[in-house]
Amino acid sequence: MATTERKPLLLDFEKPLAELATRIEQIRQLAEENGVDVSGQIRQLEARAMQLREEIFSSLSPSQRLQVARHPRRPSTLDYIQAISDEWMELHGDRCGSDDPALIGGVGRLGGQPVVMLGNQKGRDTKDNIARNFGMASPGGYRKAMRLMEHANKFGMPILTFIDTPGALPTVVAEQQGAGEAIAYNLREMFSLDVPIICAVIGEAFSGGALGISIGDRLLMFEHAVYTVITPEACAAILWKDASKAPQAAAVLKMTAQDLRSLGIIDQILPEPIGGAHSDPLGAVTTLKQALLNNLEELNHFTLSERREMRYEKFRKIGVFTEVTHS
């Protein structure tokens, strides 16, 4: 991750913070020019800015959380892998003739333990995003992911997946190459793997594109990440024939970490630095690494058959509800 200071990319709801920051800088400059001590006033304004930031990010709407999840400077899969691993070597190819840059993976060490890590990879700019299909994996990408997971299973290495995609690659060629089959195959096979599997939603996670690498023993999710069956824009276009109603769709899709935790779909919410993971990438890395280590330690205590059974039961419970009738 880059450490050079860059101009922040502000989201719409962050404008009050930008205005306050500008005011603080203007007062500081005027004080320096006129030799006036305004350190007390500056401290008060900085405290107010921190309080305002906490208030804004503690009460984000689902559509605002989506903006945070899609922030172009949010840490990516490669950022996290390179930061949390002791060693890392990327592996390429699905052994059927392709190597999808939108879904990357390889072998490494986490806390001294050999693991296989893989996930969706977006670009940092338009050119890089085009090269990586904006993180939308092709059928070859899912076959590569399954090849790496089978390798992990063969050599007894836990699997860590990082999910950040608007969906699978939606092209005619992808359909011709068996996109649905590739994802379905992954779903089936991931249930049968013996090694621990931990999945982490680090950004946006939509549709089968996300589900294709998210069958595991534990599903972790960053505080401002989102995870559901369809993007709000596509949902709004289908239900209301109007993509501009995406904020309304975002609210009813129950896609936030808080909603999914209450529904029993995810297992743990990972708190983000105030301002989102992009505001303090190293803080987000520390949180994710510790959560992965803790969950790995717990899962290593179970036998192979116990893990498979727990994984099966975990997903069987999703969607179960109790109907209450009043006489």
N, C-alpha and C positions, 0 to 999 in steps of 0.2 A: 504494500500500500504506500502511496506517495506521502511524503512527509512535508513537502514544500507547501507554504501557505498559499491558498488560492481564494479568490473572491467567492463568497458563499452564493449558492443558488437558492434563492428564497421561494418558498411556496406561498400561495395566496394568503393563507391564514397567519403567516409569519410577518406580514407587513408592519403591524404595530411594534414588533421587536426591532425591525430595521429602522423605523422612525425614531425609536428611543435610542438606539445605538448611534444614529446620526447626531441626535441632540447631544449625547454625551461627548462625542468627538468634537463637536463645535464648541462646547463649553471648555473642553480641555485646551483646544487651540487658542481660544480667546484669552484664557487664563495665562497661557505661556507668553502670548504676545504682549500682554499688559502687566505681567509679573504679579498676578493675583493668585492667592492660595484658595482654591476651591475644592480641595481634596475631600472635605466633608460632604459637599454637595454631590461630588462625583460618586462617592461610596454609596450615598443614598439612592442615586439613580441606578447604579449597577445592581444594588440589592433589589430595586423595583424591577429591573430587567430580568433578573433571575426568577423573581416571584411570578412575573408575567409569563415567562417561558414555561414554568411549572404548571401554571393555570391552563395555558393553551394546550400543552401536550398531555395533560391529565384528563382532558374532556374533548378529545377529538371525535368527530363523527366517523362512521364507517368510510365514507368517501374521502375524508381527510386522511385517515389511516392508509387508504389506498395510495394517496399521493406520496406519503412518506415511504411506503413499501416500494414505490416505483422511482424514488429519487435517483437521479443518474449517478450520484456519488455514493450511493449505499454500497457497503462492502459486498463483493461478489463471492461466488464459490471459491475461485482461485485465491482471492484475498484471504479468506478464512483458512483454507487448507495450508497455504504457505505460512500463515502466521501461527497456527496451532500445532503443526507437525514438527517433530524432531528431524525427520528425513522425509523426502517426498520425491517420487519419480512418476511422471505422467506416462500412461500407457495408451497406445493408439490402436484403432482399427477394430471392426466387428468380425473380422475373419470371413466376411462375405463380400468384400470389395470396397468398403467405404470407411471413412473416419469422420464422424460428425463433430465439428468444433463447438456445437451448441450444447453438447453433453460431454463433459470431460471426466476423467477418472484416472486412478493409479494406485500405487502402493506407497505406504509411508509408515511412520511410527508416531503414536500418540501416547505420551507418558511412558515411553519405552516399549509399548506394546505394538507389534505389527498389525496394521489395519489396512483395509481397502477403502478409499474415499472417492466419491463420485458425486456429480451434481450438474445442474443446469448452469451454463455460463453465458452471461450477456456481455456486450461490449461497453467500452467507456465513451465512445463517440459514435457518430453515424456510420463512419467507415467500418469500425470494428463491429458494430452491431449488425451491419449487413453481412459481414464475414461470418458472424456467429448466429445468423438467423434470429436475432433478438432473443436468444435463449430458447427458441422453439425447436425441439429436437425432431429429427427425422426418424423413420423406422430404424435406420442404421445406428442412430444414437442409442436407442433403447436396446438394440441387440448388443452393442458394445457394452452398455451398462450390465446386461445380463451375463455377458462373457466374463466381465471383471468380478461379478458377484459369485459366479460359479468357481472362479479361481480362488476367491476368498474362502468359499465353503470347502474346497478341496484341501487347502492348507491351514484350515482352522483359524482364519483371521476375521475378526469382527468387521462389519460393514457399516460405514457412515455415509449417509446421503444428505445432500444439501439441495433444497428445492426452491427454485426461483424462476418461474416461467409463466407467460400468459397462456400457455397451452402448447400442444404438439404442433408441429409444422403443418399448416392448413393448405396444402397444395395438392393438385391432381396427381402429381408424381408421387408424393408421399402416400396417397391413398393406393395408387397402383403398386407401390412397393410394400404394402401391407402394414400401414400405421396401426390400425385397430388390432390386428393379430399380434404385432410386436408388443403393444402395451398389455394386451390380455395375457400373453405368454409370461410377461414379467410378473403380473399379478399372481398368477397361479404358482410360478416357480418360487417367488419370494416367500410364500407361505411354507414351503417345504425345506428351506435352507436351515442347516443346523446351527450356524454361528449367530451370535447376537447381531441384531440390526437396529440401528438408531437413525431415525430420520429427523431432519431439522428444516422447518420452513423459515428461510432467511429473508424472503421478500414477498413477491406475489406468487401464488400457487393456484393455478386454475385448470380445471377440466382433467381429462385423462392424461394430458401432458404432465401434470404434477403427480397424478396417482401412479404413473408407471414406475416411479422410484420411491414410493412412500409407504410400502407395506413393511412394517417393522414391529419390533417389540415395544419400542417407545417412539412417540411422535412429539417432538419439541417444537416450539413456535415462538419466534420473537414477538415482543409486545405489540409492535406496529405492523407486523406481517399480516397477510390475508390469505385465506384458503377456502375455496368453494368450487362448485361444479362448472361455473361459467363466469366470464368477465361481466361486470355490471353493464358495460356498454352493449355487449351482445344480448344479455338478458333483457335490457330495456328495448332493444330493437325488435326482439321476438314478442314480448308481452304487450308493449305499447306502441310498436312501430315507430319508436322515437328514441334514438340513442342519447338524446340530451337528458333523458330521465334516468341516466345512470346513477346519480346520487340516491334517487328513490329505490332503485334496484339494489344498490349496495346496502341499504338499510334492511331490506327484507331477506337478503341472501344469508344473513347470519354468518358472515365470513371473518369476523374479527377473532383474535385469540381468546378474548373473554367469552364470546358467544360459544366458540367451539369447546372451550374447557367446560362450560356449564352443560353442554350436550354430551360430554364424555368422549369426544372425538380425539382431542389431543390430551397428552399426559402432563405437560409442563409448559408454563409461560415463562419465557426468558425476558427479564426486564431490560429495557434499552436505556442508554444514556439520555438525559433530558435533551430533547431536540432530535432524537432519533439516532440510529446506529451510525449514520453518515457524519454526525456531529462529533463523535468520539469513537472512531473505528477500533482503536486499541481497547477501549472499555468494553465494546461489544465482543471482541475476540476473547477477552478474559472471561466474560460471562459464559460464552458458548463453550469454550474449552473446559471450564470447570464442570459445566452441566454434562458434557460428554463423558468426562472422566468418572463423575459420580454414577451416572447411569450404567456405564460399562462395568464398573466395579460391582454394582448390584446384579447385573445380568450374568456376569461370570460365575455367580454362585449357583446358578440353576443348571440342571442337566440338559442335554440336547432335546430329549423328549419333552421335558417340562417347558422349555422355551417354545417349542413348536405348538404345544397345546395352549399355552398362554396367549400366543400370537393369534391362534385361531379363535379363541374365546373373545379376545379383545375386539376383533372385527365382527363377530357374531352379535355382539351386544349393541353395535351401532344401529340406530334406528328403532330400537325397542322402546315402546312407550306403554304407559298404563292408562286405560280409559276409565274414567270415574263417572258413574251414573248416579243421578239423584232420584230417589223414589218419591 
